[in-house]
C-alpha cells in the first residue's frame, strides 16, 4: 500500500545524508519533500502541515548524539511522528460482555461481509470465542448467501431470517438466539450505505440502539483515500463508533486513509485486512506500520506469525535429523507448508528489514512454492529420502513429471544441498563458516 509514499519519504530523508549537522536550511528542504510525500499519499493538507511542523520542532531542538548521523536522527523523529499520527499504541477489542455484540458498519463495497467472516475466525481461534454471524444486509442481492458461505469456511453458524426486511428485528432476535444457544459473541453484518442516505443512516442508528453493541467497527476501503476519511467522520457523528478497520491494503492505494483517519475522527485503527483469504487479518500496530513505511521491516510481526505455526515436537524432530545429516525433501515439504500458512509471501518478505525496497518491483506469486512442490512430488519416496540417488535419468523423469526443466531440478537439488549445509553449520555453531558460505549463496531463490 505504501510503496510510493515510502519511496518519496526515502528521497526526502536522503537530503540530509552527508550533512554533518542539522540546520534550518537542510531541515526545511527535507520537510518540504516530506510534506509533498504526505499530500501525494492523499493526506489532508492541514494534517500534513501539522506533521512537518512537529518534526521540525523536534529536529531543531534535538541534540545529535555522536553515534548518530543527522539523517538517522531525522528517520527516528519521522518514525515517532508517523506512529503518533496513526494512533500511537494498538487498541484491543472489547469482549467483556457475554454475549459480546460487535456491529459492523461501512460504505457499500468496503468489504464488511468478508471482514465479518475473518473476524469470526480470528476471535474463534485466537480468543476461544463461540461466534454467531448475523446476516443483517437485507438489501444487497446474495449478501446472505455470501455470509453463509464464509460461515461454512470458518466453521461459524450464521443467523438469518429468510424473507424479513427489518434489520432491527433481525439483530434483536439474533442476540436473543445467541443467549439461548450458548454463543458468547455476536457479529452483526449490516447493509452498505452512503453517509448522505438519511434513511439508511437512521436504520443503522436504530440497530445500534436496540442491540447496544460493545464494539461498533467502521470498515473503510483504504483504496478510497481521503474520501474514506470524510465518510468516517459522517458515520462517527451518527454512531460514535469504537474503531476503524482498513480493508484492501494489498491494493494499489496511496495510504491516505491509514495515515490521517485517526486525526480526523479520533478513533483508533483496530484491524487491517488484506486479500480474500479468511486468515488475512491483523491487529493494527502503528509503530510497526511506521517502521515498514520507512523500510525498517517488521520483524516482531514476522516472528509472531512464525510462532503461530510453530510445532515444538516437529522442531525437535527436525533438529535431530539435521544433527544426523538426515534432513530430506519430505522434511523440506513440511517446512514449506508451515511457511505458506504464515501468509502472503511478498508481505512476509517485506517484514524483513531492507527487503521491502529490494522487492518493490518484484512480482511474487501467492503460490511461489508451486514449482518446487511439483518437483518434490514427482520424486519417488526413496529419492525424497535420499537425494543422492537422483542421477541423470531420474532428473529427466522428475522434470517431465513436474512440468519443469532439468535445469530447474538441478537448481533445486543444489539449493537444497546448500541449505542443508547451512542448517548443519548453525546446529554446530559454525557461524563464521556460515557467514562465508552466505557470500557465495546470493543466487539462491
Secondary structure, 3 states (H helix, E strand, C coil): CCHHHHHHHHHHHHCCCCCCCCCHHHHHHHHHHHHHHHHHCCCCHHHHHHHHHHHHHHHHCCCCCCCCCHHHHHHHHHHHHHHHHCCCCCCCCCCCCCCEEEEEEECCCCCHHHHHHHHHHHHHHHCCCCEEEEEECCCCCCHHHHHHHHHHHHCCEEECCCCCCCHHHHHHHHHHHHHHHCCCEEEEEECCCCCCCHHHHHHHHHHHHHHCCCEEEEEEEHHHCHHHHHHHHHHHHHHCCCEEEEECCCCCCCCHHHHHHHHHHCCEEEEEECCCCCCCEEECCHHHHHHHHCCCCCHHHHHHHHHHCCCHHHHHHHHHHHHCCCCCHHHHHHHHHHHHHCCCHHHHHCCCCCHHHHCCCCCCCCCCCHHHHHHHHCCCHHHHHCHHHCCHHHHHHHHHHHCCCHHHHHHHHHHHHHHHHHHHHHHHCCHHHHHHHHHCCCCCC
